[in-house]
Amino acid sequence: MTNRSVTKTKEQVIETGLFVVAFMTVVFLMLILGFLLTRAWPAVQEVGLREFLTGTRWMPSSRTPGYGAFTMIYGSLMVATGALVVSIPWGLAVAIYISELAPAKVREVLKPTVETLAIFPSVVIGFIGLVVLAPWVARTFGLSHGLTAFTGVIMLSIMALPTIVSIAEDAIASVPQEFKEASYALGANKMETILFVILPAARSGVTAAIMLGFGRAIGETMTLLMVAGNALSMPTTRVLGLPLPNFFGSVRTLTATIAIEGLDVPWGSLHYSSLFVIGGILFTFTFAVNLVAEMVMHRKEV
């Protein structure tokens, strides 16, 4: 057997192995989805999906039980969206600095440092928020306690930052050098080139970074369980007569509800099945966000 044949055989083995791994990933995903659906179906049949999605009363253990999960959907979207509002400008600024402005030695230190934030356990970040940030929020804004959606937003924005910075920086760095040189040749300065040439050229990657950051935020459990207050309410305030989210109220998220009630729920009960409906709603959110991010990343520029 020639060296060429041996090399070809090795390549085929590697290709087959990668295909098997990719195929098993899809199989595991389908098994998880099937498990969620089979466990959630009894609650969907008895209560109705519409009640879960639009109802605001969640009291599964009451004599007159309620299974409305809209309050938790509201809380999850509220803190995740708020975290993006904070982390997008922060993350993009850091990504631009690392890729285009930082000296080589600073870049070598700064990028790994930012990415190191991703390795901290959620419970550690939540504990820091509980003992440091929450008391500060209470003192600064004159609240009775600092376990609010605002506290959750700040902590989630820190947790989403490594995802946004890493992916956005890779997208910005992949812009061809010719684009930059053409911009400079036309008389643009550094900042004009960044704002009007590099960022538009990297918008697919930057958008994907934002979407994946949102997925990271909406799926967080322990941090929000510790700092968001876990109140089954939809805090709102009125600005110019319009109802807007009140970030200084306590909220409960979908993930926190599963963590709080999952250990004590009677096995096989309607309450037990309802928690799987919540898990299915959360799965749908995260799957949709990741799917859109992948589509954006692979979209061909016109």
C-alpha positions in Angstrom: 0.0 0.0 0.0 1.4 3.3 -1.1 1.8 6.4 1.2 -0.9 8.1 -0.9 -3.4 5.2 -0.2 -2.5 5.2 3.5 -3.1 9.0 3.7 -6.4 8.6 1.8 -7.5 5.8 4.2 -6.7 7.9 7.2 -8.7 10.8 5.8 -11.7 8.6 5.2 -11.5 7.3 8.8 -11.3 10.8 10.2 -14.1 11.9 8.0 -16.3 9.0 9.0 -15.5 9.6 12.7 -16.5 13.3 12.4 -19.7 12.4 10.6 -20.6 9.9 13.4 -19.9 12.6 16.1 -22.0 15.1 14.2 -24.8 12.6 13.7 -24.8 11.6 17.3 -25.1 15.3 18.3 -28.3 15.5 16.3 -29.6 12.3 17.8 -29.0 13.5 21.3 -30.7 16.7 20.5 -33.7 14.9 19.2 -33.8 12.6 22.3 -33.8 15.6 24.6 -36.6 17.2 22.6 -38.5 13.9 22.6 -38.0 13.5 26.4 -39.3 17.1 27.0 -42.3 16.5 24.8 -43.4 13.2 26.3 -43.1 14.6 29.9 -44.8 17.8 29.0 -47.7 16.4 27.0 -50.0 15.4 29.9 -49.9 19.1 31.2 -50.5 20.4 27.7 -53.5 18.1 27.2 -55.0 19.0 30.6 -54.2 22.7 30.9 -53.7 23.8 27.3 -50.7 25.4 25.8 -52.5 28.7 25.5 -52.9 28.9 29.3 -49.2 28.3 29.8 -48.2 31.0 27.3 -50.7 33.7 28.2 -51.8 33.0 31.8 -50.3 35.1 34.6 -51.2 33.0 37.6 -48.7 30.3 38.6 -49.9 28.3 41.6 -49.6 24.6 40.8 -50.0 23.5 44.5 -53.1 25.6 45.3 -56.6 24.1 45.7 -57.5 26.1 42.6 -54.2 25.6 40.7 -53.0 28.0 38.1 -50.4 27.2 35.4 -49.8 30.5 33.7 -46.2 30.9 32.8 -46.4 34.3 31.1 -45.0 36.0 34.2 -41.8 34.0 34.0 -41.5 34.4 30.3 -41.8 38.2 30.9 -39.1 38.0 33.6 -36.8 36.0 31.4 -37.1 38.2 28.4 -36.9 41.3 30.6 -33.5 40.5 32.2 -32.1 39.0 29.0 -33.0 42.0 26.9 -31.7 44.4 29.5 -28.4 42.5 29.7 -28.0 42.9 26.0 -28.7 46.6 26.2 -25.8 46.9 28.6 -23.4 44.3 27.1 -23.7 45.1 23.3 -22.0 48.6 23.4 -19.6 47.4 26.1 -18.7 44.1 24.2 -18.4 45.8 20.8 -16.1 48.5 22.2 -13.9 45.8 23.7 -13.9 43.8 20.5 -13.0 46.8 18.4 -10.2 47.8 20.8 -8.7 44.3 20.9 -8.9 43.8 17.1 -8.0 47.2 15.7 -6.6 49.5 18.4 -4.7 47.6 21.0 -0.9 47.1 20.8 0.1 43.5 20.2 1.2 42.9 23.8 -2.0 44.4 25.2 -4.0 42.2 22.9 -2.2 39.1 24.0 -3.2 39.8 27.6 -6.6 41.4 27.2 -8.4 38.8 25.0 -7.6 35.8 27.2 -8.5 37.8 30.2 -12.0 38.6 28.9 -12.5 35.1 27.8 -11.5 33.9 31.3 -14.8 35.4 32.5 -16.6 32.5 30.8 -15.0 29.9 33.1 -16.3 31.3 36.4 -19.2 29.2 37.7 -22.6 30.8 37.7 -23.0 30.3 41.4 -19.8 32.3 42.1 -20.9 35.2 40.0 -24.4 35.0 41.6 -22.8 35.0 45.1 -20.7 38.1 44.2 -23.9 39.8 43.0 -25.7 38.8 46.1 -23.2 40.1 48.6 -21.7 43.0 46.7 -24.0 44.4 44.0 -27.4 43.8 45.6 -26.6 45.9 48.8 -25.1 48.6 46.6 -28.3 48.7 44.5 -30.4 48.9 47.6 -28.4 51.8 49.1 -28.0 53.7 45.8 -31.6 53.6 44.8 -33.2 53.7 48.2 -34.8 50.2 47.9 -35.7 47.8 50.7 -33.5 45.2 49.1 -31.3 44.9 46.0 -32.7 41.6 44.7 -34.1 43.1 41.6 -34.2 42.6 37.8 -31.6 45.5 37.6 -29.2 43.4 39.6 -29.8 40.4 37.4 -29.3 42.6 34.3 -25.9 43.8 35.5 -24.7 40.3 36.4 -26.0 38.8 33.1 -24.3 41.5 31.1 -21.0 40.5 32.6 -21.7 36.8 31.9 -22.7 37.5 28.3 -19.6 39.7 27.7 -17.1 36.9 26.8 -19.4 35.4 24.2 -20.1 38.8 22.5 -16.4 39.9 22.7 -14.9 36.7 21.4 -17.2 36.2 18.4 -17.4 39.8 17.5 -13.6 40.2 17.7 -13.1 37.2 15.4 -15.6 38.7 12.9 -13.9 42.1 12.9 -10.4 40.5 12.6 -11.6 38.5 9.5 -12.4 41.6 7.5 -9.9 41.6 4.6 -7.0 44.0 4.9 -7.8 45.3 1.4 -11.0 46.9 2.7 -9.0 48.9 5.3 -6.3 49.9 2.8 -9.0 51.1 0.3 -10.6 53.1 3.0 -7.3 54.8 4.0 -6.5 55.4 0.3 -9.8 57.4 0.0 -8.8 59.6 2.9 -10.7 58.0 5.8 -9.1 58.0 9.2 -8.9 55.1 11.7 -12.2 55.6 13.4 -14.1 56.3 10.1 -12.7 53.1 8.7 -13.8 51.1 11.8 -17.3 52.6 11.8 -18.1 52.8 8.1 -16.1 49.9 6.6 -15.0 47.3 9.1 -18.2 47.1 11.2 -20.6 46.9 8.1 -18.3 44.2 6.6 -18.4 42.2 9.9 -22.1 42.7 10.6 -23.1 39.1 10.1 -20.5 37.9 12.7 -21.4 40.8 15.1 -25.1 40.0 14.8 -24.4 36.3 15.5 -22.4 37.4 18.6 -25.3 39.4 19.9 -27.8 36.5 19.3 -25.5 34.0 21.1 -25.0 36.5 23.9 -28.8 36.6 24.2 -29.0 32.8 24.3 -26.4 32.8 27.0 -28.4 35.3 29.1 -31.8 33.7 28.7 -30.6 30.3 29.7 -28.9 31.4 32.9 -30.1 29.8 36.1 -28.1 30.1 39.3 -27.1 33.8 39.0 -30.7 34.9 38.5 -31.9 32.5 41.2 -29.7 34.3 43.7 -30.0 38.0 42.7 -33.3 38.6 40.8 -35.7 38.2 43.8 -37.8 35.3 42.4 -41.1 37.2 42.8 -44.0 36.0 40.6 -44.8 39.4 39.3 -44.5 41.6 36.2 -43.1 44.9 37.6 -44.0 47.8 35.4 -43.9 51.6 35.5 -45.5 54.3 33.4 -43.5 56.7 31.3 -45.6 59.3 29.4 -48.6 57.1 30.0 -46.9 54.0 28.5 -46.4 50.8 30.6 -42.7 49.9 30.6 -40.7 47.3 32.6 -39.6 48.4 36.0 -36.2 47.0 36.5 -36.2 47.8 40.2 -38.8 45.2 40.9 -38.2 41.5 41.6 -38.8 38.9 38.9 -38.7 35.2 38.4 -37.4 33.5 35.3 -38.2 30.2 33.6 -34.9 28.7 34.6 -35.2 29.8 38.2 -38.7 28.3 38.5 -37.4 24.9 37.4 -34.6 25.1 39.9 -36.8 26.2 42.8 -39.7 23.7 42.3 -38.0 20.8 40.5 -36.7 19.0 43.6 -39.9 19.1 45.7 -42.5 18.4 43.0 -44.4 15.1 43.3 -43.1 12.7 40.6 -45.6 12.2 37.8 -48.0 14.9 39.0 -49.5 17.7 36.8 -47.1 20.1 38.5 -44.2 17.8 37.5 -45.4 17.8 33.9 -45.9 21.5 33.9 -42.3 22.1 34.7 -41.4 20.2 31.6 -43.6 22.6 29.6 -41.6 25.4 31.0 -38.5 23.5 30.0 -39.9 23.1 26.5 -40.6 26.9 26.3 -37.1 27.6 27.3 -35.7 25.0 24.9 -37.7 26.7 22.1 -36.3 30.1 23.0 -32.6 29.0 23.1 -33.0 26.8 20.0 -34.5 29.6 18.0 -31.8 32.1 19.1 -29.0 29.7 18.2 -30.6 28.8 14.9 -31.0 32.5 13.9 -27.3 33.1 14.9 -26.1 30.2 12.8 -28.2 31.4 9.8 -26.8 34.9 10.2 -23.2 33.6 10.5 -23.5 31.6 7.3 -25.5 34.1 5.3 -23.8 35.1 2.1 -23.3 38.8 1.7 -25.1 40.2 -1.3 
